[in-house]
């Protein structure tokens, strides 16, 4: 009697790319056709573009955390942890679970969508003193921290301490940094009205970036419009400037300025997950080099997409690769799923091609800039497009209802300024969330796989 095993499909990462891939595989494959496994630390998909609104309290954390188990048809096995190495030769993925157990997970087909990590540099004090904005926990911590600075400034009798606690620095002039600075500045502007002992003029927000332009993808006109909105609110924008060093109570800029502050938020870009380096394969600026079908050349059954893959952008041609945006990741997930199924069934795979639909930037309140299909919008029309796009992109009806309810309640009742206590007695800086030191080298992966008695030990 022979045992017939089903092909094992392993998906790494539950971001936009990974979740779209898994959902399509579930729909297109019969239960007996393949075994599906998903590796992710959390059993939810985080809608990252709305994270600044969680940090500012416009949205509750739960509203942008979309459960992966909500569907009654969900049949994918979830391993709660993170992939820290892949042995392409043995077709084994090494996983560290949330309980720190090391697991060797064999596969026949693997989809690598581990996303990205915050790009940091060798700046003294950066990872020890800066906050990141990549996870739900970080957004919740930042909200608590910012409100606590108002509380502490209000209670202080030291003018220097009060001024330092009311200065905030955001590094990164991309979408994440700009929206974070805009939304949190609006929060502090509204909150200070409840602090009669504080002078609103003491609240100062700094947005800095080493690049010469803010959000250059928007174009000169919309970029300048965004800057005008932020400057009218009192946000000080410094371009061509970065951080030289960071401390617990001050930050030194590369232009020599020393800013006394207890709040440094780092959003200066992302890089591919360190998992990609464990494969020992060709990369393009740290992203795995794949063909238009998102298959790793020379390795059948290995696919990569999203932030960690250099997917050729056929719509632009030449040597262009798709930017690491949610728009591309969601569409790549569906195409990769179709290609995995095609490979499984011995059919031809299809290349990924998608023309960018545009960009939206929500600056909080009634302010926004958007560029849908090349049309430049500002103010309320841009806000309507931005929120309409995000709302339609939410995967479940429950999430759409929660987000719409939060927006409506915030518009009618305004902000609330309650600290939840998440940041009390616990660090929440960059070094506490990235875990970049947990990944294995290609040699360590090979040694572990070869030394394991059986898969799973």
Steps between C-alpha positions, in 0.01 A plus 500: 500500500647834395450831674415787268594835653354829385736774378598733784467873428669725756428874503731721708347829619146627558529844346308616195691264268488189718134530599380563144697195388357275772143616442522426129664162556217406734241599242666342198630174648282217623569387861655176376725663242761650732584576863525873577716641779554865594786627717422821691554625857141632515181349361388825347578717200602853592374778272822701521395817311261591783755448779558877548128538573530236772798688647293819507193327645270560203470121457509225761773235460245223448345675202808452278598153628306264273465151648622216278269251669175690460387316187326169569664363185851572629698176490862615492722378783666794677840466665531788751854621450746638249710335231870554578661292226427303181700211357412497132686174431320297769173696463481575871404823673635561851244669724532654843161482672368761743613269782858501358478140379696425181302305241609356164202524264532306171325625187447418134408856403596810697369855463731755661311812608679591826467872435752754619664639811580858592812630327744621762853631484798487733388811687600510869197452724249452218365153575515562876304826500286519184147372454405311183168494313475154346280308742170540681676491835735782399207720392323439833820573693565822311149627573545432872845654498394822327208553738724421797737778389213748527412366844861520621555846353182623667617365837856632472617824662825498297467717184783313325343160565158627392641632172689175430195282559298712259745462210455203267727382218393278208770377261384399152328710234327210328132412536536333841701782655293781351167345603634415847621855562178649359262279700689523831547876470125534461453284811730717714346819360154386609617346826683808630165680527434271799823612669447860613845515662677430169581762241396359157792685343740270685381199297740457209509223242804441279482295179843437350630301204835467328326523158455839331122455460207379707328195344663547156269238343215749528668746266610858566156663524336256740820468700508877549129498589563243772788707635285813507229322698750371755682831535174688552434266791838588648694188405863589434622318187875457448617332177853385429535432872518182706595386851861501615432346842210439735475504877222460758439875527641653181565437132787645297434577133768471232486877450620548856171586668430337836131454574400420859230233470375177653333388175685379190292309244703329225321426169792544258411222259505122502721217378418142409464250783833348611347162410592565136871502585476146640421357156842578353328604174543804274349824629429848367561760773423235760184376331491149351550505122205322337362476146171661387317184613645569848683168491860474623709407193654155529271395787169346403229554759661807659307825464555843652298822493423821686757713681764226504501424127634701206206426270559643149257784427390411147269804486806729523743279311879517489653391832221639720376299796167536675508736800426350844139618524181332618346555158760280329522246784127422494497445125823302504348268761223395264736444206743296712213282622399434138862420411539260793186321385628499140831349614317241708279402204774514238356806325661818369559785744415863424708812561397777736412834345311786658490872430511709815159651577635796692585616850306631798631683808271571796628798701228479763193714556380643168845499343633256241675482165421228247595405148251239374567404135728802465237753614633737766260571789527701821288561809160337544485337153841343564385394849191333354712310248760399762249370750285346229799308367607375843145407595443300181836323540409362844447128463193436719163661553561506875822701452324741265222553753743560786712746303200693370353514852831627642527769232145613559537507879827693475345754263203556732658471846861590431811336647526339840821521699493190718823314564445125496812417703667290229831683527525496879809321639588339168736607221355544153786624288631377164722237659201347678298427184728424205667176626752520215755305702289181501563402137742226404782514246481270195767281664302477825186404309682223313661370821168491681314327219772241444533438873129452569402139553156555348307806379329678787770436758 
